[in-house]
Amino acid sequence: MTEATIRLADCYDGLLMDLDGVVYIGNDAVPGAAEALDTAQACGLPACFVTNNASRPPGAVAAHLQTLGIAATPSTVSTSAGAAAAIAQGLVEAGASVHAVGGEGVAEALRAVGLTPLRTPQQHPRANEPPRPSAVVIGFGADVGWRDLAWASYWISGGAHFIATNFDRTFPQPWGAAPGNGVFVSAVHEATGVRPTVAGKPEATLFHWAAQQRQWRRPLVVGDRLDTDIAGAVNSGYDGLVVLTGVTDIHDLLRADVRMRPTMIASDLAVLAGSLLPIAAVGVSDDRWQASGWSAT
């Protein structure tokens, strides 16, 4: 290890890990990912799996990871639904009703913080209207429809707090990109004129919440996307490691805006138990790039 390189386990107290493109791709684990995470854990670098996908509860995410040979439990998973529920908890009274739009992950997260999830009524507004919720949380769900968004708009226009788990415009599917939660959130914003508080990446809330839950003071964000994972790390004040097993390639890195630049780059997760050269350690002198005794023009 050269003077400029760092051993990750000596510098960070935990890993805030993205999933798709980092730990797995589609239905398959990224080669070597399970072994790399086991080795990192043994070196004192535990992982928390952080996902913008609010549709699945932590238990379902952990069960999926276990089928891929990755040691995970519900306590090692933090979702944008959990972060959104934490925001709601800080805005409304204990036990308050919150309109839960999305998959079961949204309702479960609200229950976990002592709030009462309210599913979309089947009748039209003002027809035997149920008690108004104090807040509306919108997260992804494959069955979200017009009626869900109509009731959400009605209640938000009436003063309910508007919280979005994330603002991802697309949701990856085996056949290509499908509309994501950002499309649902945008529709409600257009209908009400109210901007939501967003919990998920690239906002800082999800990363800060996940780190605070584990009492980590200096976590390392690991991801494959510059616009969510690394931008989220920058917004959170955390270092970011981008791996090249997902959507980002060298050309993307060279064009990256300063708000999306990682601290470190690696080909895959095998580096977690090793050492890396931070990009900041690369300097320029006499029109030459220099690092660890190497130089290039």
Disulfide bonds with the S-S distance in Angstrom:
none
